[in-house]
Amino acid sequence: MNLIDQRLAELQLSIPEVDPAEALALQQQGAALVDVREPDEIGQGSPIGAHRLGRGFLEMRIEAVAPDHRRPVLVICGAGARALFAADSLQRLGYRDVRSVAGGFNRWKDAGLPFEIPRLLDADARERYARHLLLPEIGEAGQLKLLDSKVLLIGAGGLGSPAALYLAAAGVGTLGLVDQDVVDRSNLQRQILHAESRLGMSKVQSARQAIEALNPHVVLIGHETHLDSGNVEAIFNGYEVVVDGSDNFPTRYLVNDACVKLGIPNVHGSIYRFEGQVGVFWPAYPKRRGPCYRCLYPEPPPADLAPSCAEAGVLGVLPGVIGLLQAVETIKLLLDIGEPLIGRLLWYDALRAHFTELHVGPDPACRYCGEHAQFPGYVDYQQVCASS
């Protein structure tokens, strides 16, 4: 008997084995069924409801599946051997009730027990998103969710540029982009979606070229129009998150009001000279009620108090910082991970390299999102600041 066979014999004595039918019954009672086979094997079929962790990443990912070490864990592989080694490893991690499924998936399938052909990433996507797949909070299921997601960006300017590029790189499958402007040379100091060779081109088409060059699998839907009360709901329809990178107050209030009415999270960002802010406004947040933009700023300021970036200037790299934070918050919302900036506003002072967190609660008297508010309709405010 070689060393491997000897070790397997030892494990069979120390690790309880269950037959597939018993494993199915235990799974239905709340046990975690963990499939430790490789992706190409799982692509041929896997028990319904199994957690497909792979043997190579089992120890790093098991906590996300079974944070309670008292929960029964059933390990299944192809024929049974790998499951014994995996179960031994889980016991060493402190799991108290670990069992191996005798005969593995081969026996499961032969017994006529339910299984499915799961949707998996192809080889190209597996290589492209390899670093995401290592994160238990994302993994293959999370990456597939990103690929199915639809995010709308308001503006392809200073904030929309980094947000769009990183959301595309992360694999958000569909990006909508609202912008009716064209590329100007003064944009290139901060609007990194665009290039000298595309001066005079519409920003939507310029963005399309940049995103296709980065990730050709991302679908970009262009909305080359002015956003107003007459088209906002039709444009927003079907998107899961709105990333507001607009540079004027009328658009910010319109975006807020539509997001409140439609129940869509609004990932807000704004910049001014050397300062920027980012927050998530979502009164319909399932875990707790959050504020909307009007809870913080009920009405737009007078025109003389709202200078544009063209009038006041802006540090070119500043929108990169804020736009990237917007992208991070968007991914957290899409995957329902972490603690989103709901009820919090993050203020960044670039000159002092300092972040300040401001807590913003919902206003019970808010006309748009208050507890007993009836949507009062859209307001087409007069444009109070020019393009940034």
N, C-alpha and C positions, 0 to 999 in steps of 0.2 A: 504494500500500500504506500503510495507516494504521500508527500506532506500535505497536499491539497485535499486528497481523499481522507486523510487522517483528520484534518481540521474539520471537514464537512461532517464526518461521523461524530466528532465531539459536539459540534453545533446542534446536530439533530437530537442529541441527548439533553442539551441545555435550553433550547429554544422551542416552545410549543408550536406545533404545526396544526393547521386546520384545513379541512378540505374546502374546495371552492364554494359548495353550497352553504356550508357553515359560515364561511367568510362573508358571503352575500347577506346572510341573516344578521351577522354582527354589524356589517356596514349599515344596514337599514335601522339598526338600533343605536347608531351614533358613532361607531368606530371609524377611524380614518383609514381608508384603503389607499396605500401608496404604491404606485407603479414605478419601479426603479429601472425599467428598461430604457434603451437608447431611443432617440426620436424615430429612427427608421423602423424600429420594431413597433413602436407605439402607433406609427402610421398605418400599420396593418390591422389595428384594432386594440381597444383597451376597455376594461370594465367601465360601465357608465358610472359617473361620479367619482372615479378614481383621481387622486392627486398625482399628476405625472411629473415627478421631480428628477428622475434620472439618478443613477447611482453616483455619478461623479460630483453632484451638487447636493446630495441628500442632506449631509450634515449642516450645510449652510442654509437650506431652505425649509427644513422640517419645522422650525419654530414658527414660521408663518402659517403652517397648516395645523399644527398641534401645539400651541403654546402651553397647554396644560399637560404636564408629563404624566398625569393620571389617566388621560384619555387612551383607550385601547387603540393600538396601531397595528394594522395588518399589512404586511409587505408582500408584494407579488412581483415576480420576474417572468422569464420565459418558461423555465422548467423547474425552478425551485432553488438552485444552488446560490445564485446571486442574492436571492431574498434572505437566505440564512446569514450570509456575511453582512448584509445591510441591517438585518434585525439585531445582530450582535453589536454593530456600531451604535444603533439607537439605544440599546440597553446601556452601553457605556456612557451615553449622553444623559442617562438618568430616567429614560422612559420605563415605566414600571410594568406595563402590560403590552409586550410586543410579540406578535405571532407571525409565522411565515405561512404563506398559502402553498400547500403541498401541490406539486405538479405545475405550479405557475399558471400563466395565461393559457398555455396549451391545454391543460386539463380543464380550465374554466370554459374555454371555447368548446371543447369536446363534450362537456356536460350540458351544453345548450343554454348556458346562463347569459344574461343580457350584456352586450358590449356595443361599442360604437366605434366608428372610424372618425377620430377627432380631427378637427382642422388644425394644421400645423404650419409653421413657417417653412418656406422653401429654402433651399441652400443659399440663395443670394441674400434673402432677408436674414437668415441665421448668421451669416457672415457680417452683414451691414450692422445689425443691432446686437452684436455679440456682447458688448459691454452692458446693455440693458438686460440681457438674458441672465447675467450673473447676479443681478439685484433681486433678492427675494420679493421686494415690493412690486417689481414689474414682471420679470420672467416672461415666459412665452405667452401666457394668458393676457398679461398686461400689454405686451407688444401687439398682440392681435387686436386688443381693444383700441389701442392708439390707431392702428391701421384702419379701423372701422369708424373712427371719430371724424366729426366735422366741426371746424372752428372758423369763425368769421372774424377777419381783421378789418378794423376801421382805419384806413389810411396806410399807404405804403411809403411813409416818410421816415423820420428819425426813429420813432418807436416801432412802427410796423416792420421796418427793415430787419432789425435783429430778431424780433419775435417771429417773423415769418421764416427766416432762415433756420433758426433753431427748432422751430416746430416741424418744419419740413425734414430737417436732419434727424429729428427724433422719430419720424415715421407717422406723424398725424396724417391720415390718409387723404383727407379733403380739406383744403384751405380755401375759404372765400376771401376776396379782397375787394374792398370798396374804395375807389379813388378815381377821380375824374381829371387829375392833373397830369402834366407831362414833365419829363426829366429836365431839370435846369442845372447848369453848372454849379450854382450856389448850393444845390442839394448834396453834392458829392462829399462835402466835408463831414457829413454824418449819416446820410441815407445810403447804407452800404449794399442795398439791393441793386443799386444802379451803377452805371459806369459811363466814362467819357464817350465811349463808342455808341451809347444809346441816348445821347442828348436829343431832345425833341420828341422822343418816343413816349407813348403813354406809359405812366408808371405801372399800370397793370400788366402791359405787355413786357415791359422791362423786367418786372418781378417774375413773370412767367419764365423768361429765359434763364434768369438766375436760379430759380428753384428747380427747373428741369435739369439744369447742369449739375445741381447738387444731388437731387434725388428724383430720378425720372418716374418713380412709382407714385409720387404725390400728384393728386388731381387738384389743379388750381382753377377755381371758378371766379372769373372776373366780373365785377359790377362797376363799369365805367360810367358812373352817374352821380349826381348830387343826391345825397341822402336827405330825404325830407319826410314830413308826416304822411305824404301820400304813398310812399313806396317802402317805408321802413319795415313794416310787418311782413310784406311779401319777400323782402331781401333776407330778413332774419329767420324766416321760416325754415326749419330743418336743421339749424345749427345748434350745437350743444353748448358752446361757450362763445361769447363775444369779447374780443380783445380790443379795447378802445384806445387807439393811438391818435385820436383826433387832436387838432391844434386850435380849436375854437369852442367857445362855450355853447353856442346854439346846438352844435352836433353832440357835445357831451350830454346835454340835457335830453336831447332826442333819443340818444342811445340809452340813457338811463331809463327814460319813461317806457320805451319799448321793451327793454329787458324786464322791467317790473311787471308790465302787463302780460308778457309771454312767459315769465318765470325762468328766464335765462340768466346765468351768472354773467356779470359784467366785470371783466378784469381791466381796471382803470389804470392808466399811467399818464403823467404829465411832467413837463420839464420847463425850467425857466433859468436862464443864465447858467449858474453852477449848481442848481438844486433840482431835485426831482422827487416825485412821490408815486407810490404804487399801492393799490388796495383792491380788494374784491368786494363788490357790492352785489348782494344776493339775498333779498328778504325771504325768498322761498327755500333757503338752504335747509335741507331735511333735518340736520342735527340740532340746529337752533336758528332762531330768527335773526337775520342780519340786517344792517341798514342799507338804504339805497343812497345814491349820490346826493339826492335832495335832503336827506337827513343831515348831511354835513353842510351842504351849500343849497339852501332852499331856492334861491333865485340867482341868476347870473349877475356879475358885478356891472357897474356902469362902464361904458366903453373906454373912458379915460383911465380906468383902473385895470384894464386888461390889455397891456401891451403885448404884441406878438413877438415871436423870436426874431422876425425880420427887423423889429424896432429895438428890442432889448438885447439880442444876441443869445447864443447858447454855446457852451463848450461842446465840441463835436463828439467827444466820446461819451458824454453824459447820457444821451438817449440809448446808447448801447447798454449801459448799466441798467436803466429802468426797463428797457424793452426785454432784456434777458430775464429780469425778475418777473415780468408779465408772462413770459414763456414758461418759466418754472411753475408759477401759480396755475397756469392753464393745464399743464400736464398733471399736477396734483389733483385738480378738479376732475379731469377726465378719468383718472385712475382711482379716485377716491382714496388717496393716501395722504399722510401727513396732516398738518394743521394749516388750512388755507388762511389767507389774510382777510377773513371775514370778521368785521367788527374791529379791524386794525388797519391803520394807515402807516406805511413805512416811508419815512421822510429821509432823503439822502442829501447831505451837504458835501459836495465833492471837494471843496477847498479845505474843509476840516477833516475829510475822510471819516465822516461820522454819520451813523444811522440813528434816527430817533423813531420810536414806535409810539404812535398815538392811538388810544382806544376810542372807538367811535361806536356808540350804541344806536339802535334804531330809535327814531323819534315817533312816539305813539301818536303825535298829532300830524305827522307827515301826510300831505294831501294825496300822495301817490302810493305809499306803502304802509301807512298807519293801520292799526288793527281794524278799524271800521271804515277805512277809506274806500270810496268808489272811484274808479279810474276817471279823472276829470277830463281826459282828452289830451291831445298833443298841442304844444305851443311852438309855433315857428318864430322863435326869437330872431330879432334883427341881428345880422352878423356884427359881432363886436370886436373881432380881431382878425387879422389877415393871416395868410399862409405862413407856417413856420418853416 
